[in-house]
Amino acid sequence: MKTNLITSLVSVCFLLFAVYSCSNESTSTAASTAEAAPAGAGQSGVQDNVSGKDVVKVAVGSPDHTTLVTALKAAELVDALSNAGPFTVFAPTNAAFDKLPAGTVEGLLKPDKKDALQDILQYHVAVAVYKEEMLQDGQVLSMANGGNVTIGKKDGKITVNGANVVAAVPATNGLVYVIDGVLLPQ
């Protein structure tokens, strides 16, 4: 009887030690995770070097899209586009932005032009995934800003409002079409 009591007591102590160790480990893991992410950071603040890239990380990883990334940050749209989506993003290259009249980009990056910049950038985003084989000549897509764009498709080449699609890059939350022009809402 004494042996059963000692065995039970040892088992309970071991169980309590195991529970304490696990809860202490999860607390320290949670604390280290909270320290790694900046306070107030949204979805874009999540550090994940294992999963595939979302549409924002695709743009960030492209040396041809630094102007777009700067604009997304200024418009405070990085977190929105880092979410689950699905998104189809028509991503103008730096060269596409360079085609705009001198001073246009710089002017739009000013804090008092944030609403206009958001409108333009949201005109490049459809809240759906449109794969190449789904796009048809003359097709109209609704964009995140409430406007519409028109797809052109001839001889295997795709355009959006006349801008050429030069590449398609899949992302974990959608699809990025690299385009050679900036789409301006009407």
Backbone as numpy.savetxt, mean C-alpha at the origin, in Angstrom:
# Nx Ny Nz CAx CAy CAz Cx Cy Cz
0.11 -42.00 50.03 -0.71 -40.81 50.03 0.16 -39.55 50.03
1.24 -39.62 50.84 2.15 -38.50 50.88 2.81 -38.28 49.53
3.12 -39.36 48.81 3.74 -39.28 47.49 2.78 -38.63 46.50
1.50 -38.96 46.53 0.51 -38.36 45.63 0.38 -36.86 45.88
0.42 -36.46 47.15 0.32 -35.04 47.49 1.53 -34.28 46.98
2.72 -34.85 47.15 3.95 -34.20 46.68 3.94 -34.14 45.15
3.53 -35.20 44.48 3.45 -35.22 43.01 2.47 -34.16 42.51
1.34 -34.06 43.17 0.34 -33.06 42.78 0.86 -31.65 42.98
1.53 -31.43 44.12 2.09 -30.12 44.41 3.16 -29.72 43.41
4.03 -30.67 43.05 5.07 -30.41 42.06 4.43 -30.10 40.70
3.39 -30.84 40.34 2.70 -30.62 39.06 2.08 -29.23 39.00
1.44 -28.83 40.10 0.81 -27.51 40.14 1.89 -26.42 40.05
2.99 -26.58 40.77 4.08 -25.60 40.70 4.64 -25.51 39.29
4.83 -26.66 38.65 5.34 -26.67 37.27 4.37 -25.96 36.33
3.08 -26.25 36.49 2.06 -25.63 35.65 2.04 -24.11 35.85
2.11 -23.66 37.10 2.14 -22.22 37.37 3.39 -21.58 36.78
4.54 -22.25 36.88 5.77 -21.73 36.31 5.65 -21.61 34.79
5.06 -22.64 34.15 4.90 -22.63 32.69 3.97 -21.50 32.26
2.86 -21.34 32.97 1.92 -20.27 32.62 2.58 -18.91 32.80
3.30 -18.71 33.91 3.99 -17.44 34.15 5.03 -17.17 33.07
5.79 -18.18 32.70 6.83 -18.01 31.68 6.22 -17.62 30.35
5.14 -18.28 29.95 4.49 -17.96 28.67 3.92 -16.56 28.68
3.23 -16.20 29.77 2.64 -14.86 29.79 3.71 -13.80 29.86
4.81 -14.05 30.53 5.91 -13.09 30.60 6.56 -12.93 29.23
6.71 -14.04 28.49 7.30 -13.99 27.15 6.42 -13.21 26.20
5.09 -13.44 26.22 4.20 -12.72 25.31 4.16 -11.24 25.64
4.29 -10.89 26.92 4.32 -9.48 27.31 5.57 -8.82 26.76
6.72 -9.49 26.87 7.94 -8.87 26.37 7.93 -8.81 24.85
7.33 -9.80 24.18 7.22 -9.76 22.72 6.33 -8.60 22.30
5.21 -8.43 22.98 4.31 -7.33 22.64 4.99 -5.99 22.87
5.74 -5.89 23.95 6.44 -4.63 24.23 7.48 -4.34 23.17
8.21 -5.36 22.72 9.23 -5.10 21.71 8.60 -4.75 20.37
7.43 -5.34 20.06 6.73 -5.00 18.83 6.24 -3.56 18.88
5.71 -3.15 20.03 5.23 -1.78 20.16 6.38 -0.79 20.02
7.54 -1.16 20.51 8.69 -0.27 20.39 9.16 -0.16 18.94
9.00 -1.25 18.18 9.47 -1.26 16.80 8.61 -0.38 15.90
7.30 -0.30 16.17 6.41 0.50 15.34 6.26 1.89 15.96
6.42 2.94 15.17 6.28 4.30 15.70 4.85 4.54 16.21
4.73 5.31 17.26 3.42 5.63 17.80 2.57 6.31 16.74
1.32 5.87 16.61 0.41 6.48 15.66 0.58 5.99 14.23
1.53 5.07 14.01 1.73 4.55 12.65 0.56 3.67 12.28
0.12 3.77 11.07 -0.97 2.93 10.59 -0.42 1.66 9.97
-1.14 1.13 9.00 -0.76 -0.12 8.35 0.64 -0.06 7.76
1.05 1.08 7.27 2.38 1.20 6.67 3.49 1.07 7.70
3.16 1.22 8.99 4.15 1.09 10.04 4.45 -0.33 10.44
3.66 -1.29 9.92 3.89 -2.69 10.24 5.15 -3.16 9.52
6.08 -3.68 10.30 7.34 -4.17 9.73 7.17 -5.64 9.37
7.31 -5.95 8.10 7.17 -7.32 7.62 8.12 -7.51 6.45
9.22 -8.19 6.71 10.21 -8.41 5.67 10.09 -9.78 5.04
9.02 -10.52 5.37 8.85 -11.87 4.88 7.79 -11.94 3.77
6.67 -11.26 3.98 5.56 -11.31 3.03 5.90 -10.54 1.76
5.06 -10.72 0.75 5.22 -9.98 -0.50 4.96 -8.50 -0.29
5.18 -7.72 -1.33 5.05 -6.27 -1.25 3.64 -5.83 -1.61
3.12 -4.85 -0.83 1.85 -4.23 -1.18 2.12 -3.15 -2.23
1.07 -2.47 -2.68 1.25 -1.50 -3.77 2.19 -0.36 -3.38
2.18 0.04 -2.11 3.08 1.11 -1.67 4.52 0.62 -1.68
4.75 -0.58 -1.18 6.11 -1.12 -1.15 6.65 -1.37 -2.55
5.78 -1.69 -3.49 6.20 -1.82 -4.89 6.73 -0.47 -5.37
5.98 0.59 -5.10 6.41 1.94 -5.52 7.69 2.37 -4.80
7.75 2.11 -3.50 8.93 2.49 -2.71 10.17 1.77 -3.24
10.01 0.54 -3.68 11.13 -0.24 -4.18 11.56 0.09 -5.60
10.85 1.00 -6.24 11.16 1.35 -7.63 11.87 2.70 -7.71
13.06 2.73 -8.29 13.75 4.02 -8.44 13.03 4.96 -9.42
12.11 4.43 -10.21 11.36 5.24 -11.18 10.10 5.88 -10.59
9.85 5.64 -9.29 8.61 6.15 -8.69 8.86 6.98 -7.43
10.01 7.61 -7.33 10.31 8.42 -6.14 9.39 9.63 -6.02
9.02 10.23 -7.12 8.10 11.38 -7.08 6.73 10.94 -6.60
6.27 9.80 -7.09 4.98 9.26 -6.66 4.99 8.98 -5.16
6.05 8.37 -4.67 6.15 8.05 -3.24 6.15 9.34 -2.41
6.88 10.34 -2.85 6.89 11.63 -2.16 5.49 12.23 -2.12
4.78 12.14 -3.23 3.41 12.68 -3.31 2.47 11.90 -2.39
2.60 10.57 -2.37 1.75 9.76 -1.49 1.96 10.13 -0.02
3.21 10.37 0.35 3.50 10.77 1.72 2.91 12.14 2.02
3.09 13.09 1.12 2.57 14.45 1.32 1.05 14.45 1.41
0.39 13.58 0.66 -1.07 13.49 0.66 -1.60 12.61 1.78
-0.70 12.03 2.56 -1.06 11.13 3.65 -1.94 9.97 3.18
-1.53 9.34 2.07 -2.26 8.21 1.52 -1.51 6.88 1.66
-0.33 6.91 2.26 0.48 5.69 2.38 -0.26 4.62 3.16
-0.83 4.97 4.32 -1.54 3.97 5.12 -2.75 3.40 4.38
-3.50 4.26 3.72 -4.69 3.79 3.00 -4.33 2.77 1.93
-3.25 3.02 1.21 -2.85 2.10 0.13 -2.04 0.91 0.63
-1.70 0.91 1.92 -1.01 -0.24 2.51 -2.01 -1.24 3.06
-3.28 -0.87 3.11 -4.32 -1.77 3.63 -4.60 -2.91 2.65
-5.52 -3.77 3.02 -5.78 -5.00 2.28 -6.23 -4.78 0.84
-6.84 -3.66 0.54 -7.30 -3.43 -0.82 -8.59 -4.16 -1.09
-8.81 -4.61 -2.28 -7.91 -4.70 -3.44 -7.82 -3.37 -4.19
-6.65 -3.12 -4.76 -6.41 -1.89 -5.50 -5.82 -2.19 -6.87
-6.20 -1.36 -7.83 -5.46 -1.26 -9.09 -4.93 0.16 -9.10
-3.61 0.26 -9.14 -2.96 1.58 -9.09 -2.28 1.83 -10.43
-2.59 2.96 -11.04 -1.90 3.40 -12.24 -0.81 4.35 -11.76
0.43 3.87 -11.77 1.55 4.56 -11.13 2.42 5.30 -12.14
2.31 6.63 -12.19 3.15 7.40 -13.11 4.62 7.34 -12.69
5.48 7.27 -13.67 6.92 7.28 -13.41 7.38 8.71 -13.12
8.62 8.82 -12.66 9.21 10.16 -12.46 9.18 10.94 -13.77
9.49 10.26 -14.88 9.49 10.92 -16.20 8.09 11.44 -16.55
7.05 10.72 -16.13 5.68 11.17 -16.38 5.41 12.47 -15.62
5.85 12.54 -14.38 5.68 13.78 -13.60 6.49 14.92 -14.21
7.65 14.58 -14.79 8.49 15.61 -15.42 7.82 16.25 -16.62
6.84 15.58 -17.23 6.13 16.12 -18.39 5.15 17.23 -18.01
4.81 17.32 -16.72 3.87 18.36 -16.27 4.56 19.72 -16.36
3.77 20.79 -16.46 4.37 22.13 -16.51 5.27 22.37 -15.30
6.34 23.11 -15.51 7.30 23.41 -14.45 6.60 23.96 -13.22
6.97 23.46 -12.05 6.42 23.93 -10.78 5.14 23.25 -10.35
4.54 22.43 -11.22 3.27 21.79 -10.87 3.43 20.85 -9.69
4.40 19.95 -9.75 4.60 18.98 -8.68 4.96 19.69 -7.38
5.88 20.62 -7.46 6.31 21.35 -6.27 5.12 22.07 -5.63
4.28 22.67 -6.46 3.10 23.37 -5.95 2.13 22.43 -5.26
1.93 21.24 -5.85 0.99 20.28 -5.26 1.50 19.68 -3.95
2.81 19.71 -3.75 3.38 19.14 -2.53 3.27 20.09 -1.33
2.84 21.32 -1.55 2.68 22.27 -0.46 1.47 21.86 0.40
1.57 22.05 1.72 0.49 21.63 2.63 -0.89 22.20 2.28
-0.95 23.42 1.77 -2.25 24.00 1.44 -2.88 23.40 0.18
-2.13 22.57 -0.55 -2.65 21.91 -1.75 -2.91 20.43 -1.52
-2.93 20.01 -0.26 -3.09 18.59 0.07 -4.37 18.00 -0.52
-5.47 18.73 -0.46 -6.74 18.22 -1.00 -6.66 17.99 -2.50
-6.05 18.92 -3.22 -5.90 18.77 -4.67 -4.98 17.59 -4.99
-3.90 17.44 -4.22 -2.98 16.33 -4.43 -3.67 14.99 -4.15
-4.45 14.92 -3.09 -5.20 13.70 -2.79 -6.16 13.36 -3.93
-6.83 14.36 -4.46 -7.78 14.14 -5.55 -7.06 13.55 -6.77
-5.92 14.13 -7.11 -5.16 13.63 -8.27 -4.67 12.21 -8.03
-4.11 11.95 -6.86 -3.58 10.61 -6.58 -4.69 9.57 -6.50
-5.82 9.92 -5.92 -6.94 8.99 -5.86 -7.53 8.72 -7.24
-7.29 9.62 -8.18 -7.73 9.43 -9.56 -6.88 8.35 -10.25
-5.81 7.93 -9.61 -4.94 6.88 -10.13 -5.23 5.52 -9.51
-6.26 5.44 -8.64 -6.53 4.22 -7.88 -7.97 3.76 -8.09
-8.10 2.48 -8.48 -9.41 1.84 -8.54 -9.48 0.86 -7.37
-10.62 0.81 -6.71 -10.78 -0.08 -5.57 -11.33 -1.41 -6.09
-10.46 -2.12 -6.77 -10.72 -3.44 -7.36 -9.43 -3.86 -8.05
-9.32 -5.11 -8.39 -8.16 -5.56 -9.16 -8.62 -5.82 -10.59
-8.03 -5.09 -11.52 -8.33 -5.26 -12.94 -7.09 -5.85 -13.63
-7.12 -7.15 -13.83 -6.00 -7.80 -14.51 -6.06 -7.45 -16.00
-4.92 -7.57 -16.66 -4.82 -7.20 -18.07 -5.90 -7.85 -18.93
-6.15 -9.13 -18.68 -7.13 -9.84 -19.51 -8.56 -9.37 -19.25
-8.80 -8.65 -18.18 -10.13 -8.13 -17.87 -10.39 -6.78 -18.54
-9.33 -6.10 -18.93 -9.47 -4.77 -19.50 -9.87 -4.84 -20.97
-10.82 -4.01 -21.34 -11.34 -3.97 -22.71 -11.24 -2.56 -23.27
-11.10 -2.46 -24.59 -11.05 -1.16 -25.24 -12.36 -0.41 -24.99
-12.24 0.82 -24.51 -13.42 1.65 -24.24 -14.01 1.44 -22.86
-13.47 0.53 -22.10 -13.98 0.25 -20.75 -13.76 1.47 -19.85
-14.75 1.78 -19.04 -14.67 2.90 -18.10 -14.53 2.32 -16.69
-13.52 2.80 -15.97 -13.29 2.36 -14.59 -13.58 3.50 -13.63
-14.23 3.18 -12.54 -14.49 4.16 -11.48 -13.27 4.23 -10.58
-12.85 5.44 -10.27 -11.65 5.64 -9.48 -12.01 6.07 -8.05
-11.03 6.00 -7.16 -11.24 6.27 -5.74 -11.70 7.69 -5.46
-11.40 8.63 -6.34 -11.82 10.02 -6.11 -13.23 10.29 -6.63
-13.87 9.28 -7.20 -15.22 9.44 -7.75 -15.24 9.70 -9.24
-14.09 9.91 -9.84 -14.02 10.13 -11.29 -13.93 8.82 -12.05
-13.85 8.93 -13.35 -13.75 7.76 -14.23 -12.57 7.91 -15.18
-11.96 6.79 -15.52 -10.93 6.75 -16.56 -11.40 5.80 -17.64
-10.84 5.98 -18.83 -11.20 5.13 -19.96 -9.99 4.33 -20.40
-10.20 3.05 -20.55 -9.15 2.13 -20.98 -9.14 2.04 -22.50
-7.96 2.03 -23.05 -7.78 1.76 -24.47 -7.01 0.45 -24.59
-7.37 -0.37 -25.55 -6.67 -1.64 -25.73 -6.67 -1.98 -27.22
-5.48 -1.86 -27.81 -5.33 -2.15 -29.24 -4.00 -2.83 -29.48
-4.04 -3.88 -30.26 -2.83 -4.62 -30.62 -2.01 -5.04 -29.39
-2.70 -5.41 -28.32 -2.03 -5.87 -27.11 -1.48 -4.76 -26.23
-1.65 -3.51 -26.65 -1.17 -2.39 -25.84 -2.34 -1.77 -25.08
-2.07 -1.40 -23.84 -3.11 -0.84 -22.98 -2.77 0.62 -22.68
-3.81 1.46 -22.71 -3.68 2.86 -22.29 -4.77 3.16 -21.28
-4.54 4.18 -20.48 -5.55 4.69 -19.56 -5.57 6.20 -19.75
-6.71 6.69 -20.23 -6.84 8.12 -20.58 -5.70 8.57 -21.48
-5.23 7.69 -22.35 -4.18 8.03 -23.29 -2.77 7.76 -22.81
-2.56 7.56 -21.50 -1.24 7.23 -20.97 -0.96 5.75 -21.21
0.24 5.45 -21.68 0.60 4.06 -21.97 0.91 3.28 -20.71
0.41 2.07 -20.64 0.79 1.13 -19.59 2.06 0.46 -20.07
3.15 0.64 -19.33 4.45 0.10 -19.76 4.84 -1.16 -18.99
4.16 -1.44 -17.88 4.45 -2.65 -17.11 3.30 -2.90 -16.14
3.17 -4.14 -15.72 2.21 -4.52 -14.70 2.97 -5.28 -13.61
2.80 -4.85 -12.37 3.51 -5.47 -11.25 2.49 -5.92 -10.22
2.40 -7.23 -9.97 1.45 -7.70 -8.95 1.92 -7.31 -7.54
0.96 -7.08 -6.68 1.23 -6.75 -5.28 0.32 -7.60 -4.40
0.62 -7.66 -3.13 -0.18 -8.48 -2.23 -1.60 -7.95 -2.07
-1.79 -6.67 -2.29 -3.12 -6.08 -2.13 -3.67 -5.50 -3.43
-3.15 -5.97 -4.55 -3.67 -5.50 -5.83 -2.68 -5.60 -6.96
-2.76 -4.65 -7.84 -1.95 -4.65 -9.07 -1.51 -3.22 -9.37
-0.24 -3.07 -9.73 0.30 -1.77 -10.08 0.60 -1.76 -11.57
-0.02 -0.82 -12.28 0.30 -0.60 -13.69 1.21 0.62 -13.76
2.39 0.45 -14.29 3.32 1.57 -14.48 2.87 2.30 -15.74
2.68 3.63 -15.62 2.21 4.41 -16.78 3.16 5.56 -17.06
3.13 6.02 -18.33 4.05 7.07 -18.76 3.44 8.46 -18.76
2.33 8.63 -18.09 1.67 9.94 -18.00 0.97 10.08 -16.66
0.72 11.31 -16.25 -0.02 11.58 -15.03 -1.48 11.79 -15.41
-2.38 11.12 -14.73 -3.80 11.24 -14.99 -4.34 12.44 -14.21
-5.01 13.35 -14.88 -5.55 14.53 -14.22 -7.07 14.48 -14.26
-7.71 14.60 -13.10 -9.18 14.59 -13.07 -9.75 15.73 -13.89
-10.90 15.51 -14.49 -11.51 16.54 -15.34 -12.28 17.54 -14.54
